[in-house]
Structures are given as C-alpha cells and as structure tokens.
C-alpha cells in the first residue's frame, strides 16, 4: 500500500499547487482576453501544449492514496482506481497506456544526464531564426531587432553557431541552417541533447506534463518555473529589443554579454540536474509498474 494522505492533507496540497501556478495562468488568461501577445511568456503556453487548466490541476503521483469522499472526484480519469483506503493512480494501467512515451523519455533524459554540460552556444539559435529574413516574416515582428536586420545578420556571420537541439534548429531560416556546426534531426536527438542546452532544460516541463497525471504536480510546477526563468534568459539573449517589457538585453554580440550568458547557462545546467533526476526516477517507477503489473 502507498502513502495515505488524509482529505485535509491532500486538499491542502491541491489548493497550494493551484495557488502557486495561478501566478502564471491568471496573467496569461488576462492577456488572451485583451488580445495582447507576450513574446517571452506566451511560449510557455503555445509552444508547450499543456493547457493552463491542466497546469492548475493537482495530481499526487504514483504510490499515494487519497483518502476521504472528495477523492472520488479523481475517478473521472480512467487511470485512477478506488481501493479500500481511498483513490490512487493505477500505475500499471498508466504505464501500459503510455509505454512508448515513458520509454523514450527515460532514454532521452538518462542520456542527457550522462553528459557534461556544453556551454558557449551564446543563444545564437534565436539569431539564426531571423537570419536574412524580411522584416514582415520575423516571428516577433511587433518588437524591434536591437541591431536591426543587417546588424543581426552580421552577428550570425561572425560567430560560431553550434546548436544541437533539434526543436530549436528546425526553426532556423534556410540560410542559417548550413552555418550550424551540427545538423540535428529527430533521430539524433538522444545522441545530441546535453544539460547545458537552455531548450533541453526548458523541455523538462514538456516531459513532466507528457507523463501527467503520473507526475506529481509539485514536480510539474518546479519544471514549469524553471522553464519560465530559462525562457527569460533565452529571450534576453535574443536579437529582440524587449526593454519596454522590462527585459534588459544579455548582449551576446559582446564579450561581456557572452560571459554573462555562459554563467547563467551553467547555473541552469546545475539547477536542472535534480529535476531531470526526479523525472528519470519517475520513469523507472512507471516502467517497473508496467513490468510487474502493480
């Protein structure tokens, strides 16, 4: 039998989780209602497909039994079951249903964790996404480029572009792709991802919600908040002038800016390690549950 939480205990955790993430979901709803786009924060709810309502929803994860009458509300989801002590996640059922996702996440996260962080890409993927583009085609064209189009192109041409993350590389402009030292593909993703990559660390949120509702919601929120802070650095180091939104630039076209980027990149690599380890641990629990049928 797993840990049993009284109704008072688990509803307190449920409410605390919802309150925590509403710091992000409520402003997002307000911006959408007003038709305002945000080049930094919208990414967390548009590129990533976890709806705000799903982020607010609390799940305990495997091995936790929710006691009390209110716990029966969780039976609306087919991967929960009722026991003599309360309601719990049916680990075996979830693992059967998501076997391929669990296996891939385990492979990718374990491979990434096994590598030393590679630093010094300087966030040039965002620059490569606008390289030689017409102004009207620039993704965030409501916001000016700090150095203008020609100046932005010069930065790409003067630096070594070395992005190994496929989901960033696939948005490079056609002219930028040959300038990258690597040509990552979906098939080489497990071989190339490494813990110094900002996008690999933001993607911990993706793997957390891909395993929802098996991922404890506190871990989902931890990964989301890391992604939000990494995204801020990602866009501060981009070619866009976002000072009107309060984001001062990390000017990676300068030696000082590149040094600042590397310091922050290294800090995020260190901070991401325990979250990646927790997700790897979760995939192990789910894999074991599938094998044993528990």
Backbone torsions as a table, in degrees:
resi	resn	phi	psi	omega
1	UNK	NA	142.0	179.8
2	UNK	-82.5	-177.0	176.1
3	UNK	-63.7	133.0	179.3
4	UNK	-102.8	123.7	176.4
5	UNK	-103.6	130.6	174.9
6	UNK	-65.8	162.1	179.8
7	UNK	-59.2	-38.1	178.7
8	UNK	-65.0	-37.9	-179.0
9	UNK	-68.8	-49.3	-173.6
10	UNK	-76.4	-31.0	176.6
11	UNK	-69.4	-31.1	175.4
12	UNK	-65.9	-42.3	177.0
13	UNK	-65.7	-40.4	177.6
14	UNK	-59.2	-47.3	-176.9
15	UNK	-69.4	-37.3	179.2
16	UNK	-65.2	-39.2	178.1
17	UNK	-63.6	-47.8	-179.6
18	UNK	-59.8	-42.6	179.2
19	UNK	-63.6	-39.8	-179.5
20	UNK	-60.8	-48.6	-173.5
21	UNK	-82.4	-16.1	177.6
22	UNK	-66.4	-16.4	170.8
23	UNK	-55.4	-29.7	-177.9
24	UNK	-102.7	-40.0	-173.6
25	UNK	-74.1	-37.3	-178.1
26	UNK	-64.6	-49.8	176.5
27	UNK	-60.4	-32.7	177.5
28	UNK	-63.8	-45.2	177.5
29	UNK	-61.9	-40.2	-179.9
30	UNK	-63.7	-44.1	178.6
31	UNK	-62.0	-43.4	-179.8
32	UNK	-63.2	-41.3	-179.8
33	UNK	-63.4	-32.2	-178.7
34	UNK	-92.9	-1.9	179.8
35	UNK	71.1	26.3	-179.6
36	UNK	-97.7	130.4	176.6
37	UNK	-95.8	147.1	178.1
38	UNK	-127.2	114.0	-173.3
39	UNK	-68.0	-15.3	-179.8
40	UNK	-98.8	-54.8	-169.3
41	UNK	-84.1	-27.0	179.6
42	UNK	-58.4	-32.7	-179.6
43	UNK	-51.3	-36.2	-175.7
44	UNK	-68.4	-18.9	-178.9
45	UNK	-120.2	-3.0	179.2
46	UNK	-111.5	-55.8	174.8
47	UNK	-62.2	-46.9	174.2
48	UNK	-85.3	138.3	-167.4
49	UNK	-99.9	12.9	179.5
50	UNK	-82.6	113.1	-176.2
51	UNK	-64.5	149.5	177.6
52	UNK	-52.9	-39.4	180.0
53	UNK	-64.1	-33.3	177.2
54	UNK	-71.8	-37.0	178.5
55	UNK	-64.3	-35.3	-179.5
56	UNK	-73.8	-20.1	-175.7
57	UNK	-75.7	135.4	-177.5
58	UNK	-101.1	134.7	172.6
59	UNK	-131.1	142.6	-175.6
60	UNK	-81.9	-21.1	-173.7
61	UNK	90.1	177.6	-176.3
62	UNK	-71.3	151.9	174.6
63	UNK	79.3	15.3	179.8
64	UNK	-124.2	128.6	178.6
65	UNK	-105.6	130.1	178.5
66	UNK	-98.6	117.3	-178.5
67	UNK	-91.3	162.5	175.8
68	UNK	97.6	159.6	-177.0
69	UNK	-62.3	-34.8	-177.1
70	UNK	-63.5	-23.0	-178.3
71	UNK	-65.1	-21.9	-178.6
72	UNK	-65.0	-16.0	175.7
73	UNK	-60.5	-27.0	179.9
74	UNK	-72.2	-13.8	179.6
75	UNK	-71.5	-6.2	175.0
76	UNK	-66.9	-22.1	177.9
77	UNK	-95.9	131.0	-171.6
78	UNK	-66.2	-15.8	-178.4
79	UNK	-90.6	7.9	172.5
80	UNK	-104.6	153.2	178.5
81	UNK	-142.2	156.8	179.0
82	UNK	-97.1	137.3	176.6
83	UNK	-122.3	-177.3	178.9
84	UNK	-68.0	-17.8	-177.7
85	UNK	-103.4	-12.2	-177.9
86	UNK	153.1	-145.4	-176.8
87	UNK	-118.5	138.0	-179.7
88	UNK	-143.4	162.8	173.5
89	UNK	-67.6	133.9	174.4
90	UNK	-86.0	92.8	-173.0
91	UNK	-60.5	-44.3	-178.2
92	UNK	-62.6	-42.1	179.7
93	UNK	-65.3	-44.1	178.2
94	UNK	-62.1	-44.6	-177.1
95	UNK	-64.4	-37.2	176.2
96	UNK	-65.3	-42.5	-176.5
97	UNK	-67.3	-34.7	-174.4
98	UNK	-115.3	27.0	-171.5
99	UNK	-54.7	-45.4	-176.4
100	UNK	-68.8	-38.3	178.0
101	UNK	-65.2	-43.6	179.5
102	UNK	-61.4	-44.8	-177.8
103	UNK	-64.2	-43.9	-179.1
104	UNK	-68.0	-43.6	179.2
105	UNK	-59.6	-41.6	179.9
106	UNK	-62.8	-45.2	179.5
107	UNK	-61.7	-48.3	-175.6
108	UNK	-66.8	-47.9	-176.7
109	UNK	-66.7	-38.9	178.9
110	UNK	-66.8	-43.1	178.5
111	UNK	-63.1	-42.9	179.5
112	UNK	-62.2	-45.1	-178.4
113	UNK	-65.2	-23.9	-176.7
114	UNK	-77.3	-10.3	-173.4
115	UNK	-104.2	150.5	172.8
116	UNK	-74.1	146.0	178.4
117	UNK	-62.5	135.8	171.6
118	UNK	-104.3	120.4	-176.2
119	UNK	-110.9	166.8	173.8
120	UNK	99.7	16.8	172.6
121	UNK	-78.8	-19.2	175.2
122	UNK	61.4	20.5	176.3
123	UNK	66.6	24.3	-176.1
124	UNK	-73.1	-5.2	176.1
125	UNK	-60.9	-38.3	179.0
126	UNK	-66.1	-34.0	177.4
127	UNK	-69.7	-39.3	-179.9
128	UNK	-68.6	-20.8	179.2
129	UNK	-76.5	-13.9	178.8
130	UNK	-119.6	4.4	-175.6
131	UNK	-59.0	123.5	177.7
132	UNK	57.4	28.6	175.7
133	UNK	-87.8	150.8	170.1
134	UNK	-70.0	145.4	-176.5
135	UNK	-51.9	-38.4	-176.9
136	UNK	-72.1	-15.1	-179.5
137	UNK	-94.6	-9.3	179.9
138	UNK	-64.0	134.7	-171.7
139	UNK	-57.1	-50.9	-178.9
140	UNK	-103.1	58.5	-171.3
141	UNK	-74.7	-2.3	171.8
142	UNK	-75.9	-10.3	-177.4
143	UNK	-119.2	133.3	-175.5
144	UNK	-71.4	154.9	171.1
145	UNK	-81.9	131.3	-174.4
146	UNK	-58.0	-37.9	-176.9
147	UNK	-105.9	7.4	-175.1
148	UNK	73.6	172.0	-177.8
149	UNK	-63.6	-47.0	-177.8
150	UNK	-65.6	-42.9	178.7
151	UNK	-64.8	-37.8	177.2
152	UNK	-63.4	-44.6	179.2
153	UNK	-61.1	-38.1	-179.8
154	UNK	-63.2	-37.5	178.9
155	UNK	-62.8	-45.1	178.7
156	UNK	-60.9	-40.4	-176.6
157	UNK	-75.3	-21.3	-176.7
158	UNK	-97.8	-10.5	-177.2
159	UNK	-112.5	162.1	175.3
160	UNK	-88.2	111.3	179.8
161	UNK	-87.0	122.5	-173.2
162	UNK	-141.5	64.4	-178.9
163	UNK	-93.7	126.0	179.2
164	UNK	-107.9	8.2	-176.3
165	UNK	-100.1	115.5	-173.6
166	UNK	-59.6	-41.1	-175.3
167	UNK	-73.9	-7.4	166.6
168	UNK	-94.5	-45.3	-176.4
169	UNK	-60.3	-33.4	-176.2
170	UNK	-67.1	-13.7	176.9
171	UNK	-97.8	2.0	175.1
172	UNK	-61.2	148.1	172.9
173	UNK	-69.2	157.5	179.4
174	UNK	-55.1	-36.4	179.8
175	UNK	-71.6	-24.9	-177.8
176	UNK	-83.4	-28.9	-173.1
177	UNK	-57.5	-44.6	-179.9
178	UNK	-66.0	-17.7	-179.7
179	UNK	-79.8	-13.5	-179.3
180	UNK	-76.6	139.1	-179.0
181	UNK	-69.8	-21.4	177.8
182	UNK	-118.8	157.7	174.8
183	UNK	-124.8	70.8	-174.4
184	UNK	-64.8	148.0	175.9
185	UNK	-130.5	169.5	175.9
186	UNK	-61.5	-34.8	-177.2
187	UNK	-70.0	-25.6	-179.6
188	UNK	-100.1	9.5	-175.5
189	UNK	-58.3	-45.8	-178.2
190	UNK	-64.5	-33.2	-179.3
191	UNK	-73.2	-28.7	-168.3
192	UNK	-104.6	-25.7	-172.8
193	UNK	-68.3	142.3	-176.1
194	UNK	-147.1	155.2	-167.4
195	UNK	-75.7	-1.4	173.6
196	UNK	-85.8	-10.2	-175.3
197	UNK	-78.0	125.5	179.3
198	UNK	-59.1	-41.5	-177.2
199	UNK	-69.5	-35.9	176.4
200	UNK	-63.1	-34.2	179.7
201	UNK	-77.9	-36.7	172.1
202	UNK	-62.2	-35.5	-176.5
203	UNK	-70.1	-8.0	171.6
204	UNK	-59.0	-33.5	174.7
205	UNK	-62.1	-42.4	179.7
206	UNK	-60.0	-45.5	-177.8
207	UNK	-71.2	-30.3	175.4
208	UNK	-62.9	-45.9	-177.6
209	UNK	-81.6	-22.2	174.3
210	UNK	-63.4	-25.0	178.9
211	UNK	-100.4	8.7	174.1
212	UNK	-67.3	137.9	9.2
213	UNK	-93.8	15.8	179.0
214	UNK	-77.0	-25.6	179.0
215	UNK	-74.6	125.8	174.7
216	UNK	-55.6	134.4	-172.4
217	UNK	-64.3	-26.8	174.9
218	UNK	-62.5	-36.6	177.1
219	UNK	-70.5	-39.3	175.3
220	UNK	-58.4	-45.0	-179.0
221	UNK	-66.5	-38.4	176.2
222	UNK	-59.7	-45.2	-179.4
223	UNK	-67.4	-37.9	178.5
224	UNK	-63.6	-46.5	-178.2
225	UNK	-65.9	-35.7	173.2
226	UNK	-62.5	-45.9	180.0
227	UNK	-58.9	-38.8	-179.6
228	UNK	-63.9	-41.4	-179.2
229	UNK	-74.4	-35.7	175.9
230	UNK	-66.2	-40.8	178.6
231	UNK	-59.9	-37.3	178.1
232	UNK	-61.0	-46.8	177.0
233	UNK	-62.9	-41.9	179.8
234	UNK	-52.7	-45.1	-176.4
235	UNK	-85.5	-27.4	174.5
236	UNK	-67.2	-29.3	178.2
237	UNK	-88.8	1.3	-178.1
238	UNK	-81.0	173.9	178.3
239	UNK	-76.5	-5.5	-175.3
240	UNK	-79.3	147.4	173.0
241	UNK	-93.8	103.2	-178.1
242	UNK	-111.7	22.1	-177.4
243	UNK	-62.2	-28.8	179.1
244	UNK	-65.3	-20.5	177.6
245	UNK	-96.1	1.3	179.5
246	UNK	91.1	12.2	179.4
247	UNK	-103.7	99.7	175.4
248	UNK	-70.3	148.1	-174.6
249	UNK	-74.7	146.5	161.3
250	UNK	-98.8	99.0	-166.6
251	UNK	-79.4	84.6	-174.6
252	UNK	-71.4	-4.2	172.7
253	UNK	-77.6	-5.8	178.5
254	UNK	-115.4	158.9	178.8
255	UNK	-63.3	-39.5	-179.9
256	UNK	-65.0	-43.3	179.1
257	UNK	-64.9	-39.5	178.3
258	UNK	-64.7	-39.1	178.4
259	UNK	-65.0	-41.1	177.6
260	UNK	-63.3	-41.9	180.0
261	UNK	-60.1	-46.1	-178.1
262	UNK	-63.5	-40.3	177.4
263	UNK	-60.0	-46.1	-178.5
264	UNK	-70.3	-37.3	177.8
265	UNK	-61.4	-43.3	179.1
266	UNK	-64.6	-39.8	179.3
267	UNK	-64.3	-40.5	178.5
268	UNK	-68.1	-35.8	176.8
269	UNK	-60.1	-41.8	179.0
270	UNK	-68.5	-41.5	-177.8
271	UNK	-69.0	-31.2	-177.6
272	UNK	-74.6	-21.9	-172.1
273	UNK	-58.2	-49.5	-179.8
274	UNK	-67.0	-29.4	177.4
275	UNK	-70.2	-41.0	177.2
276	UNK	-64.1	-41.1	178.5
277	UNK	-62.6	-39.3	179.0
278	UNK	-64.2	-39.8	178.5
279	UNK	-69.0	-38.3	175.7
280	UNK	-61.8	-43.4	177.1
281	UNK	-59.3	-40.7	178.3
282	UNK	-62.8	-44.1	179.4
283	UNK	-63.0	-32.1	176.0
284	UNK	-66.1	-42.8	177.2
285	UNK	-61.4	-43.5	-178.0
286	UNK	-69.3	-38.9	177.5
287	UNK	-63.8	-43.4	178.6
288	UNK	-63.5	-38.9	178.6
289	UNK	-63.9	-35.5	178.8
290	UNK	-69.2	-42.1	-176.8
291	UNK	-67.6	-43.4	-175.8
292	UNK	-85.7	-17.9	-178.5
293	UNK	76.0	20.2	-179.4
294	UNK	-71.9	NA	NA
